[in-house]
């Protein structure tokens, strides 16, 4: 009769003792193992790397072509550290973090006499900055990471760009002493150009209105306000379409190393948010808009309600149309 209560007491002790030990470990050891969950990150303003401070982004780096200069490489300092690179010239390489989480990327923000934002989506993360494309002076380079919708500062560099400016070449002959043409001698007529026209001409203006109308219809269906056609954005877009058509390439970055954001800034457009769509080969505004709306990334730019203005470029090279659609939200 008394054996059953004793067994119950012994079984209770065997169960409660391990639970008590686990509770004590959680109190004293748990904080040191798991740490704090607050990382102090702030949210990005836009998924298209629109400048959070309202300044104009963004050249991509271009390697020097005519002159070979020593390349300066900056090591990655500890998070939050400030490193002074001193005087630099030629190409400067600034390393980003060794890795970021899946879907993340690294953004390099260059600030000084000329401002730019460069993104790097693949490891090894680094900025190869051609300082000859920058005016001489002091600059700050902030290295940021964007992961799961948040951004965080990794490191900051300061440097002074000091490239030697080449003097303007002097003419080797005196223009006033150049021989005058002899009117008695005929000169052969110049050969006709074999290069396809690159300017959109009157079609460009017509297509700007048509693409704008289709874009605004798509935005209205999505609940966004209509875009206005901006002359500065159109200037940037048209120059890029003509450059692609003339030089037979297809890329967001110009062959001189400028990004879409550089071209917008160079055209005098100051923005707090911006994006670009490009296309090649579509023959009509309806065809190019259909292609963009069937591409998730391009469609996202068209239906981004933050943008208020648009520019369009159209040109033909080697028989193929080149389209550039720039979006912006002015400061």
Secondary structure, DSSP 8 states (H G I E B T S, - for coil): --HHHHHHHHHHHHHHHHHHHHHHHHHHTHHHHH--S----EE-S-TT---TTS----------SS-----EEE----TT-EEEEEEE-SEEEEE--S---TT-EEEEEEESSS-EEEEE-SSS-EEEEEGGGS-SEEEEEEEEEEETTEEEEEEEEEEEE----------SS-GGGS----TTS---------S-----HHHHHHHHHHHHHHHHHHHHHTT----EE-HHHHHHHHHHHHHHHHHT---SS-TTS--HHHHHHHTT--EEEEEEEEEES--SHHHHHHHHHTSHHHHHHHT-TT--EEEEEEEEETTEEEEEEEEEEE-
